[in-house]
Amino acid sequence: MQVKLAGFGILSLFLIMLVPVYAEVTEFSIEKKFYTIDEGIVFIGTEDEGSTFVNVEMTDPNGGKSLLVTALSNSNGIFETNAKKVDEFFSIIGTYEFTAFTIQKNDGVTITLEFNGDKVLEPVKSILQLNSIQNKIVEVEKTITFTVSITDDSFIDTYDGRDPVYSLENAPVDATIDDRTGKFIWTPSKSYGSFEDVIYNFDIIVNANNQEDRENISIIVKKAYDEPVIEPKVEPVIEPKVEPVIEPKVEPVIEPKVEPVIEPKVEPVIEPKVEPVIEPKVEPVIEPKVEPVIEPKVEPVIEPKVEPVIEPKVEPVIEPKVEPVKSTTASFVDATKDPQSYVDRYNNESTYKEWFDENYSQYSSIYEAVGLAEPEFGICGEGTKLIDGVCTIIQKTIQKPWWQFW
């Protein structure tokens, strides 16, 4: 049993030796966007283990390779190389490749830098873009073909001939495109046709160097056949059944027999003989003489003189004017204070008096506003009235009786 366990342990150790475990570089770049020939270039990056040596190898434009620098990462896997003078190892103008790795170079990360004689910088990244594709027109059962391309040929044949890659999205199922050459082919069958033009929209996509571009294209399949004319179905018109009109039987009218009227025989009328009338002689009537009647003389009646009755002079009674009593005091009055204090302020403070007169003009005085009676300064005599503190004479109107007109 112990022999078996020993053999198993030796086999496990052998397998561990065959499958070494080492860190891999995950990110790699230069610290700045560019370096001049007077500066020292610094490389930075990360690896996935921590506390590991990272090697940086350089390949010059002529293909020459050399180990440039080695750096030790920290516990988090971050590394940074010492600065290397640019003019010490950048001597040829052109493109340089730098690969950062721990054990196996093939598992490292490679970047490209350009040297123009004055400075080192990352090359400008090309933009992947499809050339414009015009919309197409085709008829059913006829083949349409065209080739799409990109604006920058530097993407071609950069990754073992498999970059760029072309594809279709939302295209007809039997349409195809060569993923390497970009050649598009489609022969629309009759099923794609209609009695009018049909538009098919879809995208042509290209992918290269972790970039993608797409172009929308429309292919019009022209009218394939005429639309059948459907005659409207004419429903037969059912005439309503007309019942015959039965005329009522008209009985003949029997005219009553009219007996002839026998006119009676009219005897002629013999006019009687009229004797002439002799008018009697009329004697004239002599009117008797009428004496005139003398009216007796009538003396005028003298009415006795009536003295006018002088009514006693009645003086009008002038009712005293009763001022209406306001049921409430002003809104600023505090019920817990003495009302006289408001009167004193009104009489002694000119600004308080102006404030009251401007905002509480509906009250006749400060006394009315605080609920106090007006003080009496005197009683005016008969025929006078107190107006604004002065006894003023009141003109009285004497009303005459109706019969007295002078």
NORWO-V892760 format. One record per residue. N is the residue number from 0. RES is the residue in one letter. PSI is psi in radians with two decimals (* if undefined). OMEGA is omega in whole degrees, -180 to 180 (NA if undefined). Layout:
n = <N:N>
res = <RES:RES>
psi = <PSI:PSI>
omega = <OMEGA:OMEGA>
//
This chain:
n = <0:1:2:3:4:5:6:7:8:9:10:11:12:13:14:15:16:17:18:19:20:21:22:23:24:25:26:27:28:29:30:31:32:33:34:35:36:37:38:39:40:41:42:43:44:45:46:47:48:49:50:51:52:53:54:55:56:57:58:59:60:61:62:63:64:65:66:67:68:69:70:71:72:73:74:75:76:77:78:79:80:81:82:83:84:85:86:87:88:89:90:91:92:93:94:95:96:97:98:99:100:101:102:103:104:105:106:107:108:109:110:111:112:113:114:115:116:117:118:119:120:121:122:123:124:125:126:127:128:129:130:131:132:133:134:135:136:137:138:139:140:141:142:143:144:145:146:147:148:149:150:151:152:153:154:155:156:157:158:159:160:161:162:163:164:165:166:167:168:169:170:171:172:173:174:175:176:177:178:179:180:181:182:183:184:185:186:187:188:189:190:191:192:193:194:195:196:197:198:199:200:201:202:203:204:205:206:207:208:209:210:211:212:213:214:215:216:217:218:219:220:221:222:223:224:225:226:227:228:229:230:231:232:233:234:235:236:237:238:239:240:241:242:243:244:245:246:247:248:249:250:251:252:253:254:255:256:257:258:259:260:261:262:263:264:265:266:267:268:269:270:271:272:273:274:275:276:277:278:279:280:281:282:283:284:285:286:287:288:289:290:291:292:293:294:295:296:297:298:299:300:301:302:303:304:305:306:307:308:309:310:311:312:313:314:315:316:317:318:319:320:321:322:323:324:325:326:327:328:329:330:331:332:333:334:335:336:337:338:339:340:341:342:343:344:345:346:347:348:349:350:351:352:353:354:355:356:357:358:359:360:361:362:363:364:365:366:367:368:369:370:371:372:373:374:375:376:377:378:379:380:381:382:383:384:385:386:387:388:389:390:391:392:393:394:395:396:397:398:399:400:401:402:403:404:405>
res = <M:Q:V:K:L:A:G:F:G:I:L:S:L:F:L:I:M:L:V:P:V:Y:A:E:V:T:E:F:S:I:E:K:K:F:Y:T:I:D:E:G:I:V:F:I:G:T:E:D:E:G:S:T:F:V:N:V:E:M:T:D:P:N:G:G:K:S:L:L:V:T:A:L:S:N:S:N:G:I:F:E:T:N:A:K:K:V:D:E:F:F:S:I:I:G:T:Y:E:F:T:A:F:T:I:Q:K:N:D:G:V:T:I:T:L:E:F:N:G:D:K:V:L:E:P:V:K:S:I:L:Q:L:N:S:I:Q:N:K:I:V:E:V:E:K:T:I:T:F:T:V:S:I:T:D:D:S:F:I:D:T:Y:D:G:R:D:P:V:Y:S:L:E:N:A:P:V:D:A:T:I:D:D:R:T:G:K:F:I:W:T:P:S:K:S:Y:G:S:F:E:D:V:I:Y:N:F:D:I:I:V:N:A:N:N:Q:E:D:R:E:N:I:S:I:I:V:K:K:A:Y:D:E:P:V:I:E:P:K:V:E:P:V:I:E:P:K:V:E:P:V:I:E:P:K:V:E:P:V:I:E:P:K:V:E:P:V:I:E:P:K:V:E:P:V:I:E:P:K:V:E:P:V:I:E:P:K:V:E:P:V:I:E:P:K:V:E:P:V:I:E:P:K:V:E:P:V:I:E:P:K:V:E:P:V:I:E:P:K:V:E:P:V:I:E:P:K:V:E:P:V:K:S:T:T:A:S:F:V:D:A:T:K:D:P:Q:S:Y:V:D:R:Y:N:N:E:S:T:Y:K:E:W:F:D:E:N:Y:S:Q:Y:S:S:I:Y:E:A:V:G:L:A:E:P:E:F:G:I:C:G:E:G:T:K:L:I:D:G:V:C:T:I:I:Q:K:T:I:Q:K:P:W:W:Q:F:W>
psi = <-0.73:-0.59:-0.72:-0.77:-0.69:-0.71:-0.69:-0.68:-0.72:-0.70:-0.72:-0.73:-0.67:-0.72:-0.68:-0.64:-0.56:-0.50:1.42:2.61:2.19:2.84:2.72:2.43:2.29:-0.55:2.56:2.25:3.07:2.71:-0.62:2.97:-0.55:2.84:2.41:2.98:-0.26:-0.06:2.95:2.23:2.43:2.31:2.47:2.83:-2.98:2.67:2.91:0.12:-0.78:2.50:0.90:2.51:2.34:2.24:2.52:2.04:2.44:2.45:2.06:3.06:-0.36:0.01:0.00:2.40:2.53:2.56:2.03:-0.90:2.77:2.45:2.66:2.19:2.78:-3.02:-0.36:0.02:0.13:2.32:2.75:2.19:2.83:2.66:2.36:2.27:2.29:-0.74:-0.10:-0.56:0.00:1.69:-0.36:2.26:2.26:-2.74:2.29:2.53:2.41:2.25:2.20:2.27:2.87:-1.02:-1.01:2.16:-0.60:-0.38:0.11:-3.09:2.27:2.40:2.82:2.35:2.56:2.38:2.12:0.22:-0.44:-0.59:2.82:2.31:2.84:2.40:2.62:2.25:2.26:2.56:2.16:2.17:2.33:2.50:2.61:2.43:2.13:2.63:2.63:2.79:2.38:2.76:2.78:2.54:0.33:2.49:2.37:2.34:2.51:2.86:2.23:2.73:2.97:2.80:-0.45:1.96:-0.10:-0.27:-0.33:2.36:0.70:-0.32:1.28:0.60:0.18:0.33:2.18:2.93:2.24:2.60:2.96:2.65:2.23:0.45:2.85:2.56:-0.52:0.17:2.48:2.76:2.36:2.13:-0.27:-0.80:-0.36:0.32:2.18:2.39:2.34:2.29:1.70:2.27:3.08:-0.45:-0.35:-0.17:2.96:-3.10:0.13:2.94:2.44:2.31:2.25:2.06:2.40:3.00:2.45:2.21:2.50:2.43:2.35:2.36:0.82:0.41:2.77:2.50:2.65:2.64:2.25:2.37:2.58:2.24:2.14:2.09:2.03:2.85:2.21:-0.52:2.87:2.56:2.24:2.44:2.05:1.98:2.34:2.40:2.14:2.02:2.36:2.43:2.06:1.99:2.38:2.47:2.13:2.04:2.41:2.43:2.10:2.00:2.34:2.53:2.15:2.05:2.45:2.45:2.14:2.00:2.35:2.59:2.15:2.11:2.47:2.43:2.19:2.00:2.35:2.69:2.20:2.15:2.53:2.47:2.20:2.03:2.37:2.71:2.20:2.18:2.55:2.50:2.28:2.04:2.35:2.72:2.22:2.11:2.52:2.49:2.23:2.02:2.38:2.65:2.26:2.13:2.52:2.51:2.21:2.07:2.45:2.59:2.25:2.14:2.47:2.52:2.15:2.02:2.48:2.53:2.20:2.05:2.38:2.52:2.13:1.97:2.51:2.51:2.13:2.04:2.33:2.42:2.06:1.97:2.43:2.44:2.17:1.99:2.38:2.46:2.13:2.37:-0.27:2.69:3.05:2.76:-0.37:-0.12:2.20:2.11:-0.35:-0.15:2.80:2.16:-0.51:-0.44:-0.57:-0.65:-0.71:-0.74:-0.69:-0.71:-0.41:-0.38:2.01:-0.66:-0.63:-0.71:-0.77:-0.71:-0.75:-0.84:-0.55:-0.65:-0.27:0.89:-0.22:-0.24:2.48:-0.43:2.97:-0.53:-0.80:-0.65:-0.60:0.02:0.43:2.67:2.54:2.37:2.46:2.16:0.00:2.88:2.20:2.68:-3.12:2.40:0.07:2.86:2.46:1.95:2.07:0.68:0.11:2.34:2.04:2.41:2.31:2.16:2.18:2.48:2.15:2.12:2.12:2.70:2.86:-0.47:-0.14:1.91:0.19:*>
omega = <180:178:179:-180:179:178:179:180:179:179:-180:179:178:-180:180:178:179:-176:-179:177:180:-178:177:178:-178:179:-177:179:173:-173:-180:179:178:178:175:-176:179:-175:174:-178:-179:177:178:178:180:171:-167:-179:-176:178:-176:176:179:-180:177:180:-179:173:-176:-178:179:180:179:-176:177:177:-172:-173:176:-180:178:180:176:-177:179:177:-179:179:178:-176:172:-179:178:-179:-177:-175:179:-178:171:-178:-178:176:-180:-175:179:175:178:-179:177:-178:179:-179:-177:180:-178:179:-178:179:-176:173:-179:177:179:175:-177:-179:-180:-177:178:-179:176:-180:178:-177:179:179:178:-178:176:170:-177:-179:179:175:-174:176:-179:175:-180:179:173:-173:173:-180:176:-178:178:-178:180:-175:-176:-178:-179:178:-172:175:177:-179:177:177:-178:-177:8:-179:-179:178:180:177:180:179:173:-171:-177:174:-177:173:178:-173:180:-176:-179:-180:-179:178:175:173:-177:178:-179:-178:178:-180:179:180:173:180:179:-179:176:180:176:-178:169:-172:173:178:178:173:179:175:180:173:180:180:177:-179:176:174:-178:173:-173:-180:-174:-178:-179:178:180:179:180:179:178:179:-178:178:179:-180:180:180:178:-180:-178:178:179:180:180:-180:178:-180:-178:178:179:179:180:-180:178:-180:-177:179:178:179:180:180:179:180:-178:178:178:-179:179:-179:179:-180:-178:177:177:-179:179:180:178:-180:-177:178:177:-180:179:-180:177:-180:-178:178:178:180:179:-179:179:-179:-178:178:179:180:-180:180:177:-178:-180:178:179:179:180:178:177:-178:-179:178:178:179:180:179:178:-179:-179:179:177:-179:177:-173:-176:175:-179:-174:-177:-175:176:-175:-178:-179:177:180:-177:-179:177:179:-179:178:180:-177:-172:-176:-176:-179:178:179:179:179:-180:-176:-177:-173:-178:-179:180:178:-178:-179:177:-180:-179:-177:-178:175:176:178:177:175:179:-179:-178:-180:179:-179:-178:-180:178:-180:-180:179:-179:176:-179:177:-176:-180:179:177:-179:179:-180:-179:-179:174:-172:-175:-177:-176:174:NA>
//
